[in-house]
Amino acid sequence: MKITSLAHEYWSKIVSPGDRVIDATCGNGMDMLALSKLLDGQGELIGYDIQKEAIQKSEALLKKSLTHDQFQIIAFHHQSHETFLEKSAKLIVYNLGYLPGGDKSLTTQTETTLQSLQSACCVILPGGTISVMCYVGHEEGRREEEAIQEFVQALPSDRWCCSHHRIINRHQAPSLYLIQRLRNIG
Amino acid sequence: MKITSLAHEYWSKIVSPGDRVIDATCGNGMDMLALSKLLDGQGELIGYDIQKEAIQKSEALLKKSLTHDQFQIIAFHHQSHETFLEKSAKLIVYNLGYLPGGDKSLTTQTETTLQSLQSACCVILPGGTISVMCYVGHEEGRREEEAIQEFVQALPSDRWCCSHHRIINRHQAPSLYLIQRLRNIG
């Protein structure tokens, strides 16, 4: 069981062409690449990152890997993810920590991540999911994961189904939170 | 994300016709039913339960639900699961707690469950998995889950990959441990 594969498989079950999907932390663009294949040129894929380098890396990867149709539904916002410009989304993904191969002092910050998750909860569609991958290999990452766990545990179970997935016999393995907004009933 | 569905999906990925699969806790037979479909009449499916009532319920369910070929590879052992009579298995599943609709005072016990997990670790094939569903809705269940967590966390990461999956915004939701024995290298 690979936790990253579990995330990707879950995404593939809930995303269909035509959906709007947000990557709140572009990073090196690998998640956007997987997501754009699921949308296959229909819908919208929006990537946020506060680092210009991340946007550039992601854009370059996507341009060389995707068809013209798949690429044309992608937009980037070079800004932090505390608030989203979009009004609704089927899936919002986070890959927390620092940019792989980039400046390790520039990691996501607990306070802005929590603000962003609050925005995400307002934007996510019924039946949609917020997917959060945490890395506890650095000090801020541990603090961030504790705060996320507290936030997620407190979401009311009549409107949210929140699951946690992690490898438990390895130190500092990534862990995944899936925050699913239940469909409105009646 | 339903944790029981996650377990079933995971089983379907690792079990193929011809494998030997053990259900260490038959219960009402629902897990054996799912497993027998995956084997589809080839291999072996063995069910353990200390309660005669569980074996009878399971047998009745399987007889009325399966084809003759699917049923003929099934065997039952009316005994506790501390030790397994088989020498190897691709998958061993546990559904802990008490028999649904049965005597609630008869639950699996922490000590015998731990002994059984130790036997399971000796019997499971490289590339195979021990799947453990825990229910913390009763006192012994909480004690049992803590002990299992401790046992699983201590398994060496060069030979085992152990993941934990649970709903975190609902009290007493079931939780799943997947204990995968890594393939031998070299």
Interface residues (C-beta under 8 A of the other chain):
Chain A: M1 I3 Y10 Q149 V152 Q153 A154 L155 P156 S157 W160 C161 C162 S163 H164 H165 R166 I167 I168 N169 R170 Y177 L178 Q180
Chain B: M1 I3 Y10 Q149 V152 Q153 A154 L155 P156 S157 W160 C161 C162 S163 H164 H165 R166 I167 I168 N169 R170 Y177 L178 Q180
